[in-house]
Amino acid sequence: MARYSKTAFTFGPGLRARLRQLRQRSGLSLRAMTVLMDRQSPGAHAQLSRLERGKMPYPTFNFVMDYLRTCGARVQDVADLLDSYLSEPPVLRQKGDARMTELLRRLPEAEQRAILDWEKATTERQEERAAAQPAKKKPRVETDRQRVFRIIWSFIHANWNEVFEQKLYEAMLKLRAEVPRSERKCACGHARRFFGILTRYYRHEARRQGAFERVRRQAGAGGFSERVVAELIAAATDAHHELALSGRLDWQPTQEEIVKRRGHAPKVEKAETRLEMDELAPGLARNKTLSLIRSMAVQAVAARLDKLRLAHHQGKEYYYYWIDRLIPIADEHGTDSAEWQAEVEATVPKLHDPKVAREAAALIAGVFNRWKVKLPPKPTDAT
C-alpha cells in the first residue's frame, strides 16, 4: 500500500456525499472497503462511516486517497469539488472572518457600515500602493569567485586611497576658505570621480577625456569655481602619478596579508573627515583640560570639607554640583567678572554655611586661575 503525506485537512458536505456515491457505484460495502484498504482492525468500518457522515473533521490525506483508489475513482470524479474546496481561504482566516462577522452583528447598523467602509477603503489603498511599487528584485547571491575578487579589490583600493586621500586632504586645506563645510563632501566626491577615471581602463583616450569633461561640468554646475575644480583634478592627478612611479598601481595583496586581516581591508580616513577632526581637535583638547581643572577643584573642596568634618547629609554633594556651574562661568567670563559674583551671591545662601561656601568659591577660583594658563585657545567657528 502506497504511503502519502500525513497532512490532515477537512472536506465539505458535498465531497463527503460524493464519497458515498462513489462507494455505492462500485457496489462495495463498508466492511468490504476495509478489507480492500487493508484496514481490518476493529472499528475500521466505523471510521469509514464517520468519514461519509462528516463526523471525521480532519482525515489524513493517506486515508482519503486509499478510499478513492479502492472505489475505482478518477481525478475527474472529484475535480469540481476539490477546485471549490481549494479556492476557499485558509482555515484560520475563515475562523477569523466568522469571528469578525459575529462581532459586527452586535454593533449598531451605523457603526457596521462605518467599519465596512473603512475596511474597503483601506484595502483599496493597499492594492493601489502595491500596484504602484515596482517588483522587488531578488537579492544577488555572491559566488565564491565573486567574493574573492571583491576582497582583493578592496585591498587594492585601500592601498590606492591611502595616497589619494592624503593628496585630497592637502588640497582641501588650501581650499578651506573657498569651499564651505556644507560643500566639502560634494567637492571630495568630485575629486574621487576624477581619480576613478584615471585608474579605470579605457580603450580610447578620447573616452577618458570625455568622462573628465562631464565631471568637470557637473562640478561647475554645482557652484564650484574653476580654481577649486583645478585643485581637485590636480590632487587626483598627483596621486595617480605617485602610484604609477612607485609601482603601487600594480600591487596585489598576498594571501598571508588577506588572512592576517581576516578579509577586511585597512580603513582609510576620508579627507573631509580629517578636516572635521582637525576643527574639533582644539575644542576637544580644551574640554579635556577643563575636565582636569574641574577634578582638581573637586579634590580641593573635598579636602576642605573633610577637614571641617561635613557630613554627607549636610549637602556635601551640592558643592560638587556648584563646581560644575562655576567652572564654565570662570572659563567664559573669569573669576573677577560680575557673572561669577552673581552666581556666588545667589548660591551661598542656599548652602548650609555661608562662610564655608565662600571659602569653597575662593578655592575653586584659585584652582582655576592657577591652571588656566594650560587651557588651549578657544576654537573659532569654521565656515
Buried (B, 14 or more C-beta within 10 A) or exposed (E): EEEEEEEBEBBEEEBBBBBBEBBEEBEBEBEBBBBBBEBEEEEBBEBBBBBBEBEBEEBBEBBBBBBBBBBEBEEEBBEEBEEEBEEEEEEEEEEEEEEEEEEBEEEEEEEBEEBEEEEEEEEEEEEEEEEEEEEEEEEEEEEEEEEEEEBBEBBBBBBBBBBBBBBBBEBBEBBBEBBEBEBBEBBBBBBBBBBBBBBEEEEEEEEBEEBBEEBBEBBBEBEBEEEBBEBBBBBBBBBBEBBEEEEBBEEEBEEEEBEEBEBEBEEBEBBBBBBBEEBEEBEEBBEEBBEEBBEBBBEBBBEBBEEEEBEEEBBBEBBBEBBEEBBEBBBEBBBEEEEBBEBBEEBBEEBBBEEBBBBBBEBBBEBBEEBBEEBBEEBEEEE
